[in-house]
Amino acid sequence: MNKELLLYEIRKHGLTAEKVSQAIGISKSAFSKKINGKSEFTLSEIQAIVKILGLDSPMDVFFAPQVS
């Protein structure tokens, strides 16, 4: 997942991580864990985020190649 791109998209839409977490039905701390790679977003969470943010390229955000 591309954390920086997701956070950019959230800010670009005038939202906060907390508002997005509420909109998709998870806690702020669960959202933080998912953004920071400590757990994975579910398919339904990804679909909800894509809809909320109107993402044209969700693959770039959620399935970015891993860089080491």
N, CA, C and O atoms as a CHARMM CRD file, in Angstrom:
* protein
*
  272
    1    1 MET  N      0.83600  -1.17400   0.00000 PROA 1      0.00000
    2    1 MET  CA     0.00000   0.00000   0.00000 PROA 1      0.00000
    3    1 MET  C      0.88600   1.24400   0.00000 PROA 1      0.00000
    4    1 MET  O      1.94700   1.26600   0.62400 PROA 1      0.00000
    5    2 ASN  N      0.44000   2.26300  -0.69800 PROA 2      0.00000
    6    2 ASN  CA     1.17000   3.52600  -0.76000 PROA 2      0.00000
    7    2 ASN  C      0.54200   4.49800   0.24200 PROA 2      0.00000
    8    2 ASN  O     -0.40700   5.21600  -0.07400 PROA 2      0.00000
    9    3 LYS  N      1.09200   4.50200   1.44700 PROA 3      0.00000
   10    3 LYS  CA     0.56800   5.31300   2.54400 PROA 3      0.00000
   11    3 LYS  C      0.53400   6.79700   2.18800 PROA 3      0.00000
   12    3 LYS  O     -0.46900   7.47000   2.42400 PROA 3      0.00000
   13    4 GLU  N      1.61600   7.30200   1.62400 PROA 4      0.00000
   14    4 GLU  CA     1.69800   8.72100   1.30600 PROA 4      0.00000
   15    4 GLU  C      0.63000   9.12900   0.29500 PROA 4      0.00000
   16    4 GLU  O      0.01900  10.18900   0.43100 PROA 4      0.00000
   17    5 LEU  N      0.40200   8.29300  -0.71600 PROA 5      0.00000
   18    5 LEU  CA    -0.60000   8.60600  -1.72900 PROA 5      0.00000
   19    5 LEU  C     -2.00600   8.57900  -1.13400 PROA 5      0.00000
   20    5 LEU  O     -2.83500   9.42900  -1.46000 PROA 5      0.00000
   21    6 LEU  N     -2.27700   7.60800  -0.26400 PROA 6      0.00000
   22    6 LEU  CA    -3.59100   7.54300   0.38100 PROA 6      0.00000
   23    6 LEU  C     -3.82300   8.78800   1.23900 PROA 6      0.00000
   24    6 LEU  O     -4.89100   9.39600   1.17100 PROA 6      0.00000
   25    7 LEU  N     -2.84200   9.16500   2.03400 PROA 7      0.00000
   26    7 LEU  CA    -2.99100  10.35100   2.87700 PROA 7      0.00000
   27    7 LEU  C     -3.12900  11.61600   2.03400 PROA 7      0.00000
   28    7 LEU  O     -3.87400  12.52500   2.39600 PROA 7      0.00000
   29    8 TYR  N     -2.41900  11.67500   0.92200 PROA 8      0.00000
   30    8 TYR  CA    -2.55700  12.81300   0.00700 PROA 8      0.00000
   31    8 TYR  C     -3.99000  12.90300  -0.52400 PROA 8      0.00000
   32    8 TYR  O     -4.58200  13.98200  -0.54100 PROA 8      0.00000
   33    9 GLU  N     -4.53900  11.77500  -0.95500 PROA 9      0.00000
   34    9 GLU  CA    -5.89600  11.74900  -1.49100 PROA 9      0.00000
   35    9 GLU  C     -6.91900  12.15500  -0.42500 PROA 9      0.00000
   36    9 GLU  O     -7.88800  12.85400  -0.72300 PROA 9      0.00000
   37   10 ILE  N     -6.70400  11.72500   0.78900 PROA 10     0.00000
   38   10 ILE  CA    -7.60400  12.08900   1.88700 PROA 10     0.00000
   39   10 ILE  C     -7.58100  13.60400   2.08700 PROA 10     0.00000
   40   10 ILE  O     -8.63100  14.24400   2.15500 PROA 10     0.00000
   41   11 ARG  N     -6.38400  14.16700   2.18000 PROA 11     0.00000
   42   11 ARG  CA    -6.25500  15.62600   2.37500 PROA 11     0.00000
   43   11 ARG  C     -6.79900  16.39300   1.17800 PROA 11     0.00000
   44   11 ARG  O     -7.44600  17.42600   1.34500 PROA 11     0.00000
   45   12 LYS  N     -6.54100  15.89600  -0.02900 PROA 12     0.00000
   46   12 LYS  CA    -6.99600  16.55800  -1.25100 PROA 12     0.00000
   47   12 LYS  C     -8.51700  16.72000  -1.27000 PROA 12     0.00000
   48   12 LYS  O     -9.04000  17.67800  -1.83900 PROA 12     0.00000
   49   13 HSD  N     -9.21000  15.78600  -0.65100 PROA 13     0.00000
   50   13 HSD  CA   -10.67200  15.83100  -0.60000 PROA 13     0.00000
   51   13 HSD  C    -11.20100  16.54000   0.64600 PROA 13     0.00000
   52   13 HSD  O    -12.39600  16.49600   0.93700 PROA 13     0.00000
   53   14 GLY  N    -10.29100  17.19700   1.38000 PROA 14     0.00000
   54   14 GLY  CA   -10.69100  17.96400   2.55100 PROA 14     0.00000
   55   14 GLY  C    -11.12800  17.10500   3.71900 PROA 14     0.00000
   56   14 GLY  O    -11.89700  17.54700   4.57200 PROA 14     0.00000
   57   15 LEU  N    -10.63800  15.87900   3.75700 PROA 15     0.00000
   58   15 LEU  CA   -11.01400  14.94200   4.82300 PROA 15     0.00000
   59   15 LEU  C     -9.82700  14.70200   5.74100 PROA 15     0.00000
   60   15 LEU  O     -8.70600  15.13700   5.47600 PROA 15     0.00000
   61   16 THR  N    -10.10700  13.99800   6.82500 PROA 16     0.00000
   62   16 THR  CA    -9.06500  13.54400   7.74000 PROA 16     0.00000
   63   16 THR  C     -9.13600  12.02600   7.80300 PROA 16     0.00000
   64   16 THR  O    -10.13700  11.42600   7.41000 PROA 16     0.00000
   65   17 ALA  N     -8.07700  11.41300   8.29500 PROA 17     0.00000
   66   17 ALA  CA    -8.07500   9.96500   8.46400 PROA 17     0.00000
   67   17 ALA  C     -9.21000   9.54500   9.39600 PROA 17     0.00000
   68   17 ALA  O     -9.83200   8.50100   9.20000 PROA 17     0.00000
   69   18 GLU  N     -9.46800  10.36000  10.40100 PROA 18     0.00000
   70   18 GLU  CA   -10.54400  10.04700  11.34500 PROA 18     0.00000
   71   18 GLU  C    -11.90600  10.04100  10.64700 PROA 18     0.00000
   72   18 GLU  O    -12.71800   9.14700  10.88800 PROA 18     0.00000
   73   19 LYS  N    -12.16100  11.02300   9.78900 PROA 19     0.00000
   74   19 LYS  CA   -13.43900  11.07200   9.08700 PROA 19     0.00000
   75   19 LYS  C    -13.59400   9.89200   8.12700 PROA 19     0.00000
   76   19 LYS  O    -14.68000   9.32900   7.99500 PROA 19     0.00000
   77   20 VAL  N    -12.50200   9.52300   7.46000 PROA 20     0.00000
   78   20 VAL  CA   -12.56300   8.37500   6.55100 PROA 20     0.00000
   79   20 VAL  C    -12.79500   7.09500   7.34700 PROA 20     0.00000
   80   20 VAL  O    -13.58300   6.24600   6.92900 PROA 20     0.00000
   81   21 SER  N    -12.12700   6.94500   8.47800 PROA 21     0.00000
   82   21 SER  CA   -12.31100   5.74400   9.29500 PROA 21     0.00000
   83   21 SER  C    -13.76200   5.63200   9.76000 PROA 21     0.00000
   84   21 SER  O    -14.33400   4.54200   9.74500 PROA 21     0.00000
   85   22 GLN  N    -14.35800   6.74900  10.17100 PROA 22     0.00000
   86   22 GLN  CA   -15.76500   6.73500  10.58100 PROA 22     0.00000
   87   22 GLN  C    -16.66500   6.36800   9.40800 PROA 22     0.00000
   88   22 GLN  O    -17.61600   5.60300   9.56300 PROA 22     0.00000
   89   23 ALA  N    -16.36200   6.91400   8.23600 PROA 23     0.00000
   90   23 ALA  CA   -17.18900   6.67200   7.05200 PROA 23     0.00000
   91   23 ALA  C    -17.16600   5.21100   6.62000 PROA 23     0.00000
   92   23 ALA  O    -18.14700   4.71000   6.07000 PROA 23     0.00000
   93   24 ILE  N    -16.04500   4.52100   6.86700 PROA 24     0.00000
   94   24 ILE  CA   -15.97900   3.11300   6.46400 PROA 24     0.00000
   95   24 ILE  C    -16.29800   2.16000   7.62000 PROA 24     0.00000
   96   24 ILE  O    -16.28300   0.94000   7.45600 PROA 24     0.00000
   97   25 GLY  N    -16.58600   2.73800   8.79200 PROA 25     0.00000
   98   25 GLY  CA   -17.05600   1.93200   9.90800 PROA 25     0.00000
   99   25 GLY  C    -16.00100   1.24000  10.74400 PROA 25     0.00000
  100   25 GLY  O    -16.25300   0.18400  11.32400 PROA 25     0.00000
  101   26 ILE  N    -14.81000   1.83600  10.80900 PROA 26     0.00000
  102   26 ILE  CA   -13.78100   1.27600  11.69200 PROA 26     0.00000
  103   26 ILE  C    -13.26400   2.38100  12.60900 PROA 26     0.00000
  104   26 ILE  O    -13.48000   3.56500  12.35100 PROA 26     0.00000
  105   27 SER  N    -12.58500   1.98600  13.67500 PROA 27     0.00000
  106   27 SER  CA   -12.06600   2.97300  14.61900 PROA 27     0.00000
  107   27 SER  C    -10.86400   3.69800  14.02500 PROA 27     0.00000
  108   27 SER  O    -10.23400   3.23100  13.07700 PROA 27     0.00000
  109   28 LYS  N    -10.56800   4.84700  14.60900 PROA 28     0.00000
  110   28 LYS  CA    -9.40900   5.62000  14.17700 PROA 28     0.00000
  111   28 LYS  C     -8.13100   4.81200  14.38300 PROA 28     0.00000
  112   28 LYS  O     -7.22500   4.85800  13.55000 PROA 28     0.00000
  113   29 SER  N     -8.05500   4.07900  15.47800 PROA 29     0.00000
  114   29 SER  CA    -6.84100   3.29200  15.74200 PROA 29     0.00000
  115   29 SER  C     -6.71300   2.12300  14.76300 PROA 29     0.00000
  116   29 SER  O     -5.60400   1.78900  14.34800 PROA 29     0.00000
  117   30 ALA  N     -7.82200   1.50300  14.39200 PROA 30     0.00000
  118   30 ALA  CA    -7.76800   0.41900  13.39700 PROA 30     0.00000
  119   30 ALA  C     -7.33000   0.96800  12.04700 PROA 30     0.00000
  120   30 ALA  O     -6.54300   0.33700  11.34100 PROA 30     0.00000
  121   31 PHE  N     -7.84200   2.15300  11.68600 PROA 31     0.00000
  122   31 PHE  CA    -7.45300   2.78300  10.42600 PROA 31     0.00000
  123   31 PHE  C     -5.96000   3.09400  10.43600 PROA 31     0.00000
  124   31 PHE  O     -5.26600   2.87200   9.44400 PROA 31     0.00000
  125   32 SER  N     -5.47100   3.60800  11.56300 PROA 32     0.00000
  126   32 SER  CA    -4.05000   3.92400  11.69900 PROA 32     0.00000
  127   32 SER  C     -3.19500   2.67000  11.51800 PROA 32     0.00000
  128   32 SER  O     -2.17300   2.71200  10.83300 PROA 32     0.00000
  129   33 LYS  N     -3.60400   1.56700  12.12200 PROA 33     0.00000
  130   33 LYS  CA    -2.85700   0.30500  11.98300 PROA 33     0.00000
  131   33 LYS  C     -2.81700  -0.13900  10.52700 PROA 33     0.00000
  132   33 LYS  O     -1.79600  -0.63900  10.05600 PROA 33     0.00000
  133   34 LYS  N     -3.90900   0.04100   9.82500 PROA 34     0.00000
  134   34 LYS  CA    -3.97700  -0.36900   8.41900 PROA 34     0.00000
  135   34 LYS  C     -3.11800   0.54000   7.54800 PROA 34     0.00000
  136   34 LYS  O     -2.42300   0.06200   6.65100 PROA 34     0.00000
  137   35 ILE  N     -3.15700   1.83600   7.80200 PROA 35     0.00000
  138   35 ILE  CA    -2.32800   2.77400   7.03700 PROA 35     0.00000
  139   35 ILE  C     -0.84500   2.49800   7.26800 PROA 35     0.00000
  140   35 ILE  O     -0.03500   2.61800   6.34900 PROA 35     0.00000
  141   36 ASN  N     -0.49900   2.12900   8.48700 PROA 36     0.00000
  142   36 ASN  CA     0.89900   1.90000   8.83600 PROA 36     0.00000
  143   36 ASN  C      1.37700   0.47400   8.58000 PROA 36     0.00000
  144   36 ASN  O      2.48600   0.10900   8.97000 PROA 36     0.00000
  145   37 GLY  N      0.53400  -0.33600   7.91900 PROA 37     0.00000
  146   37 GLY  CA     0.95500  -1.67000   7.51900 PROA 37     0.00000
  147   37 GLY  C      0.95000  -2.71800   8.60600 PROA 37     0.00000
  148   37 GLY  O      1.51100  -3.79800   8.42100 PROA 37     0.00000
  149   38 LYS  N      0.32100  -2.42200   9.75400 PROA 38     0.00000
  150   38 LYS  CA     0.27700  -3.40100  10.84500 PROA 38     0.00000
  151   38 LYS  C     -0.87500  -4.38600  10.67000 PROA 38     0.00000
  152   38 LYS  O     -0.89000  -5.45300  11.28300 PROA 38     0.00000
  153   39 SER  N     -1.84100  -4.01500   9.82500 PROA 39     0.00000
  154   39 SER  CA    -2.91500  -4.92700   9.42400 PROA 39     0.00000
  155   39 SER  C     -3.36700  -4.51100   8.03300 PROA 39     0.00000
  156   39 SER  O     -2.98300  -3.45400   7.53200 PROA 39     0.00000
  157   40 GLU  N     -4.18200  -5.35000   7.42000 PROA 40     0.00000
  158   40 GLU  CA    -4.59300  -5.13800   6.02900 PROA 40     0.00000
  159   40 GLU  C     -6.00500  -4.56400   5.95000 PROA 40     0.00000
  160   40 GLU  O     -6.85300  -4.86400   6.79100 PROA 40     0.00000
  161   41 PHE  N     -6.24900  -3.74000   4.94100 PROA 41     0.00000
  162   41 PHE  CA    -7.60800  -3.30700   4.64200 PROA 41     0.00000
  163   41 PHE  C     -8.36300  -4.48400   4.04100 PROA 41     0.00000
  164   41 PHE  O     -7.80000  -5.26500   3.27300 PROA 41     0.00000
  165   42 THR  N     -9.63600  -4.60900   4.39300 PROA 42     0.00000
  166   42 THR  CA   -10.47000  -5.63100   3.76500 PROA 42     0.00000
  167   42 THR  C    -10.92700  -5.10500   2.40400 PROA 42     0.00000
  168   42 THR  O    -10.83600  -3.90800   2.13000 PROA 42     0.00000
  169   43 LEU  N    -11.41000  -5.99500   1.57000 PROA 43     0.00000
  170   43 LEU  CA   -11.90300  -5.60100   0.25900 PROA 43     0.00000
  171   43 LEU  C    -13.03900  -4.58400   0.38200 PROA 43     0.00000
  172   43 LEU  O    -13.08700  -3.61100  -0.37100 PROA 43     0.00000
  173   44 SER  N    -13.95000  -4.80800   1.32700 PROA 44     0.00000
  174   44 SER  CA   -15.07000  -3.88000   1.48500 PROA 44     0.00000
  175   44 SER  C    -14.59100  -2.50900   1.97300 PROA 44     0.00000
  176   44 SER  O    -15.16000  -1.48800   1.58600 PROA 44     0.00000
  177   45 GLU  N    -13.56400  -2.47200   2.80800 PROA 45     0.00000
  178   45 GLU  CA   -12.99700  -1.19600   3.25700 PROA 45     0.00000
  179   45 GLU  C    -12.34100  -0.46000   2.08500 PROA 45     0.00000
  180   45 GLU  O    -12.50100   0.75200   1.93600 PROA 45     0.00000
  181   46 ILE  N    -11.61300  -1.19400   1.26600 PROA 46     0.00000
  182   46 ILE  CA   -10.98200  -0.59400   0.08900 PROA 46     0.00000
  183   46 ILE  C    -12.04800  -0.03700  -0.84600 PROA 46     0.00000
  184   46 ILE  O    -11.92000   1.08200  -1.34400 PROA 46     0.00000
  185   47 GLN  N    -13.09000  -0.81200  -1.08100 PROA 47     0.00000
  186   47 GLN  CA   -14.16400  -0.35000  -1.96200 PROA 47     0.00000
  187   47 GLN  C    -14.81300   0.91700  -1.42000 PROA 47     0.00000
  188   47 GLN  O    -15.12500   1.83000  -2.18400 PROA 47     0.00000
  189   48 ALA  N    -15.01600   0.97900  -0.11700 PROA 48     0.00000
  190   48 ALA  CA   -15.62300   2.16400   0.49500 PROA 48     0.00000
  191   48 ALA  C    -14.70700   3.37800   0.37200 PROA 48     0.00000
  192   48 ALA  O    -15.17400   4.47800   0.07600 PROA 48     0.00000
  193   49 ILE  N    -13.42200   3.19000   0.59400 PROA 49     0.00000
  194   49 ILE  CA   -12.47000   4.29500   0.47900 PROA 49     0.00000
  195   49 ILE  C    -12.40300   4.79500  -0.96300 PROA 49     0.00000
  196   49 ILE  O    -12.36800   6.00100  -1.20600 PROA 49     0.00000
  197   50 VAL  N    -12.38400   3.87400  -1.90800 PROA 50     0.00000
  198   50 VAL  CA   -12.35700   4.24500  -3.32500 PROA 50     0.00000
  199   50 VAL  C    -13.58200   5.08400  -3.66800 PROA 50     0.00000
  200   50 VAL  O    -13.47800   6.07300  -4.39300 PROA 50     0.00000
  201   51 LYS  N    -14.73000   4.69400  -3.15200 PROA 51     0.00000
  202   51 LYS  CA   -15.97300   5.43200  -3.41900 PROA 51     0.00000
  203   51 LYS  C    -15.94400   6.81000  -2.75500 PROA 51     0.00000
  204   51 LYS  O    -16.29800   7.80700  -3.38500 PROA 51     0.00000
  205   52 ILE  N    -15.52900   6.87300  -1.49600 PROA 52     0.00000
  206   52 ILE  CA   -15.48900   8.13400  -0.75000 PROA 52     0.00000
  207   52 ILE  C    -14.54600   9.13500  -1.42000 PROA 52     0.00000
  208   52 ILE  O    -14.86100  10.31900  -1.54000 PROA 52     0.00000
  209   53 LEU  N    -13.39100   8.64300  -1.85100 PROA 53     0.00000
  210   53 LEU  CA   -12.37900   9.53200  -2.41500 PROA 53     0.00000
  211   53 LEU  C    -12.49500   9.67100  -3.92900 PROA 53     0.00000
  212   53 LEU  O    -11.81000  10.50000  -4.52800 PROA 53     0.00000
  213   54 GLY  N    -13.35700   8.86700  -4.55100 PROA 54     0.00000
  214   54 GLY  CA   -13.50100   8.92800  -5.99900 PROA 54     0.00000
  215   54 GLY  C    -12.19800   8.62300  -6.71800 PROA 54     0.00000
  216   54 GLY  O    -11.84700   9.28100  -7.69700 PROA 54     0.00000
  217   55 LEU  N    -11.48700   7.62300  -6.22500 PROA 55     0.00000
  218   55 LEU  CA   -10.17500   7.30000  -6.78400 PROA 55     0.00000
  219   55 LEU  C    -10.28800   6.72500  -8.19300 PROA 55     0.00000
  220   55 LEU  O    -11.04600   5.78600  -8.44000 PROA 55     0.00000
  221   56 ASP  N     -9.52400   7.30500  -9.10500 PROA 56     0.00000
  222   56 ASP  CA    -9.47200   6.79100 -10.47300 PROA 56     0.00000
  223   56 ASP  C     -8.51800   5.60400 -10.57500 PROA 56     0.00000
  224   56 ASP  O     -8.71100   4.70900 -11.39700 PROA 56     0.00000
  225   57 SER  N     -7.49100   5.60800  -9.73200 PROA 57     0.00000
  226   57 SER  CA    -6.46500   4.57100  -9.79100 PROA 57     0.00000
  227   57 SER  C     -6.23600   3.93500  -8.42500 PROA 57     0.00000
  228   57 SER  O     -5.18200   4.13500  -7.82200 PROA 57     0.00000
  229   58 PRO  N     -7.21400   3.16600  -7.92600 PROA 58     0.00000
  230   58 PRO  CA    -7.03000   2.55900  -6.60700 PROA 58     0.00000
  231   58 PRO  C     -5.86800   1.57600  -6.55300 PROA 58     0.00000
  232   58 PRO  O     -5.30300   1.33300  -5.48600 PROA 58     0.00000
  233   59 MET  N     -5.51200   1.01400  -7.70100 PROA 59     0.00000
  234   59 MET  CA    -4.38500   0.07700  -7.72100 PROA 59     0.00000
  235   59 MET  C     -3.10200   0.78200  -7.26700 PROA 59     0.00000
  236   59 MET  O     -2.27000   0.18400  -6.58400 PROA 59     0.00000
  237   60 ASP  N     -2.94800   2.04800  -7.64700 PROA 60     0.00000
  238   60 ASP  CA    -1.74800   2.80600  -7.26900 PROA 60     0.00000
  239   60 ASP  C     -1.67700   3.00900  -5.76200 PROA 60     0.00000
  240   60 ASP  O     -0.58700   3.08600  -5.19500 PROA 60     0.00000
  241   61 VAL  N     -2.82700   3.09500  -5.11500 PROA 61     0.00000
  242   61 VAL  CA    -2.86400   3.33400  -3.67400 PROA 61     0.00000
  243   61 VAL  C     -2.74300   2.02600  -2.89900 PROA 61     0.00000
  244   61 VAL  O     -1.89100   1.89200  -2.02000 PROA 61     0.00000
  245   62 PHE  N     -3.59700   1.06700  -3.23100 PROA 62     0.00000
  246   62 PHE  CA    -3.70600  -0.13100  -2.39700 PROA 62     0.00000
  247   62 PHE  C     -2.84600  -1.30800  -2.83900 PROA 62     0.00000
  248   62 PHE  O     -2.60500  -2.22600  -2.05400 PROA 62     0.00000
  249   63 PHE  N     -2.39100  -1.29300  -4.05800 PROA 63     0.00000
  250   63 PHE  CA    -1.61200  -2.43400  -4.53900 PROA 63     0.00000
  251   63 PHE  C     -0.31300  -1.99000  -5.18700 PROA 63     0.00000
  252   63 PHE  O      0.13600  -2.55300  -6.18500 PROA 63     0.00000
  253   64 ALA  N      0.27900  -0.95600  -4.58500 PROA 64     0.00000
  254   64 ALA  CA     1.55100  -0.45100  -5.07500 PROA 64     0.00000
  255   64 ALA  C      2.63700  -1.50900  -4.88900 PROA 64     0.00000
  256   64 ALA  O      2.62400  -2.25600  -3.91100 PROA 64     0.00000
  257   65 PRO  N      3.57200  -1.56800  -5.82900 PROA 65     0.00000
  258   65 PRO  CA     4.66300  -2.52600  -5.66100 PROA 65     0.00000
  259   65 PRO  C      5.45900  -2.20700  -4.40300 PROA 65     0.00000
  260   65 PRO  O      5.68100  -1.04500  -4.06500 PROA 65     0.00000
  261   66 GLN  N      5.87900  -3.25400  -3.72800 PROA 66     0.00000
  262   66 GLN  CA     6.63900  -3.05700  -2.49400 PROA 66     0.00000
  263   66 GLN  C      8.04300  -2.59200  -2.82900 PROA 66     0.00000
  264   66 GLN  O      8.70900  -3.15700  -3.69700 PROA 66     0.00000
  265   67 VAL  N      8.48000  -1.56600  -2.13700 PROA 67     0.00000
  266   67 VAL  CA     9.81700  -1.02900  -2.34200 PROA 67     0.00000
  267   67 VAL  C     10.63400  -1.32100  -1.10600 PROA 67     0.00000
  268   67 VAL  O     10.21300  -1.04100   0.01600 PROA 67     0.00000
  269   68 SER  N     11.80800  -1.88600  -1.32200 PROA 68     0.00000
  270   68 SER  CA    12.64400  -2.20800  -0.15000 PROA 68     0.00000
  271   68 SER  C     13.83600  -1.30800  -0.06000 PROA 68     0.00000
  272   68 SER  O     14.64100  -1.44100   0.86200 PROA 68     0.00000
